[in-house]
């Protein structure tokens, strides 16, 4: 999956991640009821917020297959106000291609400096 620079300017990292999770579960061929494919829950949670002199940061924890990673997500003021600490989003991913696409986007966001990994 390749993202066009213009798209990134119009969407915040949090919204993009949520859209990918929603899209991956609703557009894939496999479903949670398909016994041939193993499905996994992916969970994202806002664990902290920080407003550092106009730098709006959400700290997000992503958990997939018991692999928990944290990210600092740089967002605009509207997105910052939209999400509260404790907000949790859970979705089921049943297709490895969907998961790989999500990982690709996360890696691109890391490369562009829109998100940063945290311990």
Protein Blocks (a to p, Z undefined) as FASTA:
>chain_A
ZZdfklmmmpcfklmmmmmmmmmmmmmmbdfklmkbccdddddddfbdcdeehiacdddd
ddeehiacdddddddfklmmmpcghiacddddfbfklmmmmmmmmmmmmmnomaccdZZ
